[in-house]
Amino acid sequence: MTVEPILVAGEWRRGRGDVYATRYPADDTVNAELAAANVDDVNEAIETADAARRRPEWAALKPHERAAVLYRISALIRERAEELAQLQRRDNGKPITETRALVASAAGTFQFFAAACETLEETLTPPRGDYLTMSVHEPLGVVAAITPWNSPIASEAQKLAPALAAGNGVVVKPAEVTPLLALELGRVCERAGVPRGVVSIIPGKGSVIGDAIVKHPLVKKVSFTGGTSTGRALAKLAAEKLMPVTLELGGKSPTIVCEDADLDHAVNGVLFGVFSSSGESCIAGSRLFVHESVRAPFLERLVAKASALRVGDPADVRTQMGPLITSKHRESIERYVQLGRDEGGRVLCGGERPQGGLYDRGWFYRPTVLDGLTNDARISREEIFGPVLVALSWRDEGDLLRQANDSAFGLAAGIWTRDYKRAWRIARALETGTVWINTYKQFSISTPFSGIKESGVGVEKGRLGILQYKHQKSLYWGLNDRPLGWAD
Ligand code: NAD
C-alpha cells in the first residue's frame, strides 16, 4: 500500500511524522496508510500560510471574488458528493445515509459563508466630533482548525469555510483516526483556486503536534471541536498568548418528555437524538427525563423500538447504526455500562455487542437503555459518547429544571410537549446553547451554535459566524478645516 501524501505548505508530500494506517471501523480493514505531520511540518505549514495569506492573490481579493472561490469549493464538493460520502463511510463507519447528508451539509456551509463574505457590510458609526467614524473587519492571520473524528468533513467545513471567507490562512488538523475527508477538502480547495499555501491539512496525533500548533506565534486563533479536557488544556496555552479560541466541547444533553407530549413523536425523537451516529455525537440526548405519569408506557415503547433498530453494515441504506469508531472506544462504552450496572442500574435493552458475521469483525454495540439510576450516577453525569441512554424521571417543573440543569455540561436539550407556554418556560430556563422543541438534532448552518458551561466557549455558524475569524478595526477620518487646537 502506498503512503498517502498530506498537504503541507502548498505541497502534497509525506509527513515527517510516524507512518500509520487508518481503518474501516465496520471490519477493521485498512483504508489508507499515511505519514503524519511532525512539528517541523507544523511550523512550515503555519509560516507558509502566513506568507500566502498576505500575498495579493488572497489578501487583495474583493469580497465577491473571495466568495467565488468558496462557491467553487461548494460546487466541487457537490460534484464529488457520492465519492466523498463513500470515503467518509470508510473513514468513520457512519451509515451511508448519514455521510451523504454530512457531505451535502459541508457543501451548504461553503455556499453559506460565500454569501456571508460577499454581503458582509462594514459600518459608519455616529460621529461625536469633527470626524467620520467607521468600523471595519480584518482577517486574523493564520487560524488553526482542530477537529474530532465523529463528523469528518462537516466539522472541518464549519471552521474552514468562515475562516477562508474572512481572508485568513488556515491549518487544519483533523483527528488522527479520520484524516481522509480533510485531505480531500484540501484537494478541493486547490482545484477551486485557493492560492497555494493558504491551506494546509496536517493529520497527526494531538499529543505530538497539538502544542506546536497552538503555541506558534503566527497562529492567531484556534477553533477547536473535541473533548472538554483537551479544550481546557488548549485554552490554557492560548491564554499565555492572549489568543482567542472557539471551543465546541462535550455534552450530556437532557431530553424531556412531558405528560402531554405526542408520545409517537417523542419516542422517535428520543431514539434519533441519542442513537443516530451510534451516539457518537456531542449533542446526543443521553439523559432522558420522562414525566413519572407516562414513564411506564413511554419506556415500553422506547425499548421495543430501540431493540429493533438496525445495527449493521454502513454501506446498506437501511442501516440506522454503524459501528463505533475503534475497539478502544467500544471498550470505554462497555466500562460505562458496567459502571451503570454496578451503581444499581437495570439494562432495559442492549448492554452488549451483537454477535456473528460482520458483527465479529467491527466495533458494533447495541443501543442501550438503563433505568433505576439517578441524575447523580456517574453515567448520568459523564459524557459516554456512545449509544447509551439513561432513563430518569421527574414530577414537577421545578424538580425537572433542577435535575436537567444539574450537569457540568450545557450544550443542548430537547422538550416534547403540546403546551407551547410550558415549552417556552422550560426552554428559557434550560442552561444550554440549543433547545429543540418537538424535534431533536436538527441543524441549520444559518442558526448559531454554541455551548455553555463545560460544553464550550464562543459561537460557530450563523451569518455572523464569519466575524469569529476577523478582528474589528475602527477608523476615524478627520473633517477639520483647521489644525487641532490643542497644540496652539
Ligand atoms: P479529542 O479532544 O480527543 O480530540 C479532538 C481533536 O483534538 C483531535 O484532532 C485531536 O488529535 C486533537 N488533540 C488532542 N490533544 C490535543 C492537544 N494537546 N492539543 C491540540 N489538539 C489536540 O476529542 P475526540 O475524541 O476526537 O472527539 C470526541 C469529543 O468531541 C467529545 O467530547 C464530543 O462531545 C466532542 N465534540 C463536540 C462537538 C461540539 O460541537 N460541541 C462536536 C463534535 C464532537
Residues whose N, C-alpha, C, O or C-beta is under 5 A from the ligand:
A	BS01	NAD	I146 T147 P148 W149 K173 P174 A175 E176 G204 K205 G206 S207 G210 D211 T225 G226 G227 T228 T230 E248 L249 G250 G251 C282 S455
